[in-house]
Amino acid sequence: MNSGKNRFGQLIQRIGLGLTGAIGISLVSMAGNPAYDRFASFDRLAVIKTASAQLFDGPVDRLPPIERDSLRKGRAVVNGEDGKYVGRVLVTASPEVVWQVLTDYDNFEEFIPNLTSSEVLEDNGDRKIVEQVDSRQLFILNIKSTTQLEIKEKAQERIDFELVAGDIESLVGSWQIELVSEYPGATPTQVLITHSVDAIPGSGVPNGIFFEILKGSINETLSAISDEILVRNGN
């Protein structure tokens, strides 16, 4: 009887240690128990699943594999058709530098291809009117277009723009920046830039030609912005 009480007391002590956080239910008394082994296997699986969920939950990791691979190699990626496009590029830089480049409207023509002029006409803090002139050669034709955009900024997060005047029928879009870490919990070292555009050409401009130029322009612009960010970041 006494030996039974002693064994019971030892078991209670072991469980008590687990409740105080020193150990879980005593491995000495539970190891080898089929029920415990099943529980331990389930627990390990839960940990693995949790880690996997964290690992693939970043803004880049949620994208298709081919797109992820291209972005991590420093390439701009543009998807879409018929005037509706989403372009992305991944840069190793601080969000402050990224934001500085994206909002340097008066100097866009210095680093964005085919942009011959960019000027802030009105500046009301986070709301601006910007006029841009684009000129490019298509075969033997010189195509020039002027747009005035209303811009709304949300500091270091997002820029929305909409056409208020210009040579095309409509243009709306945005720039969005998201911080990217190398692994869950790490300090972000990269920024994912996402550029969305929805445009309709003006009268007299064939849709096919306009859409082809627009898609190529988005790719060129993202690549140029990425290069400028790296220069200003000191990379």
Secondary structure, 3 states (H helix, E strand, C coil): CHHHHHHHHHHHHHHHHHHCCCCCCCHHHHCCCHHHHHHHHHHHHHHHHHHHHHHCCCCCCCCCHHHHHHHHCCCCEEEEECCEEEEEEEECCCHHHHHHHHCCHHHHHHCCCCEEEEEEEEEECCEEEEEEEEEEEECCEEEEEEEEEEEEEECCCEEEEEEEEECCCEEEEEEEEEEECCCCCCCCCEEEEEEEEEEECCCCCCHHHHHHHHHHHHHHHHHHHHHHHHHHHCC
